[in-house]
């Protein structure tokens, strides 16, 4: 092999990026999904198992919002606050995420039943 080919000189950009991608995969520590989830749940650093080279930022679209008032029984608020505290988010955040997840699931189930 020529020294220039080992150093990457003379390679096309796409070829060089393919080599870099293979090298990245070869150096990434591989674990099972279960092990990954357990590390995440314990709050451990999982960055060594992620390939950030393929990530991209989504366009920050300002979603139009409206305020709504919802009355909850006190025991439900206490449970919401406890759960929000345990994962380090606000009550409002956990409510929005859970409602969005449920709506997505309901839509998926509805589409499944139509087909």
LINWO-V507599 format. One record per residue. N is the residue number from 1. RES is the residue in one small letter. SS is DSSP state (a for helix, b for strand, c for the rest). PHI is phi in radians with two decimals (999 if undefined). BURIAL is b if it has 16 or more other ideal C-beta (glycine too) atoms within 10 Angstrom, else e. Layout:
# LINWO-V507599
{{N RES SS PHI BURIAL} {N RES SS PHI BURIAL}}
This chain:
# LINWO-V507599
{{1 x c 999 e} {2 x c -1.29 e} {3 x a -1.00 e} {4 x a -1.16 e} {5 x a -1.30 e} {6 x a -1.24 e} {7 x a -1.44 e} {8 x c 1.65 e} {9 x c -1.16 e} {10 x c 1.47 e} {11 x c -1.44 e} {12 x c -1.29 e} {13 x a -1.06 e} {14 x a -1.21 e} {15 x a -1.14 e} {16 x a -1.10 e} {17 x a -1.21 e} {18 x a -1.17 e} {19 x a -1.14 e} {20 x a -1.05 e} {21 x a -1.13 e} {22 x a -1.09 e} {23 x a -1.11 e} {24 x a -1.08 e} {25 x a -1.11 e} {26 x a -1.23 e} {27 x a -1.69 e} {28 x c -1.20 e} {29 x c -1.33 e} {30 x c -1.74 e} {31 x c -2.41 e} {32 x c -1.33 e} {33 x a -1.05 e} {34 x a -1.09 e} {35 x a -1.09 e} {36 x a -1.05 e} {37 x a -1.05 e} {38 x a -1.12 e} {39 x a -1.08 e} {40 x a -1.06 e} {41 x a -1.09 e} {42 x c -1.43 e} {43 x c 1.40 e} {44 x c -1.37 e} {45 x c -1.24 e} {46 x c -1.90 e} {47 x a -1.08 e} {48 x a -1.21 e} {49 x a -1.82 e} {50 x c -1.96 e} {51 x c -1.84 e} {52 x a -1.33 e} {53 x a -1.17 e} {54 x a -1.76 e} {55 x c -1.35 e} {56 x c -2.65 e} {57 x c -1.46 e} {58 x c -1.38 e} {59 x c -1.09 e} {60 x c -1.46 e} {61 x c -1.58 e} {62 x c -1.29 e} {63 x c -1.32 e} {64 x c -1.27 e} {65 x c -2.10 e} {66 x c -2.36 e} {67 x c -1.41 e} {68 x c -2.32 e} {69 x c -1.92 e} {70 x c -2.24 e} {71 x c -1.61 e} {72 x c -2.10 e} {73 x c -1.08 e} {74 x a -1.01 e} {75 x a -1.15 e} {76 x a -1.22 e} {77 x a -1.06 e} {78 x a -1.09 e} {79 x a -1.14 e} {80 x a -1.06 b} {81 x a -1.09 e} {82 x a -1.10 e} {83 x a -1.16 e} {84 x a -1.07 b} {85 x a -1.07 e} {86 x a -1.15 e} {87 x a -1.87 e} {88 x c 1.33 e} {89 x c -2.25 e} {90 x c -1.46 e} {91 x a -1.01 e} {92 x a -1.04 e} {93 x a -1.09 e} {94 x a -1.17 b} {95 x a -1.11 e} {96 x a -1.10 e} {97 x a -1.14 e} {98 x a -1.12 e} {99 x a -1.15 e} {100 x a -1.07 e} {101 x a -1.08 e} {102 x a -1.15 e} {103 x a -1.09 e} {104 x a -1.08 e} {105 x a -1.12 e} {106 x a -1.10 e} {107 x a -1.11 e} {108 x a -1.07 e} {109 x a -1.13 e} {110 x a -1.14 e} {111 x a -1.15 e} {112 x a -1.11 e} {113 x a -1.29 e} {114 x a -1.32 e} {115 x c -1.50 e}}
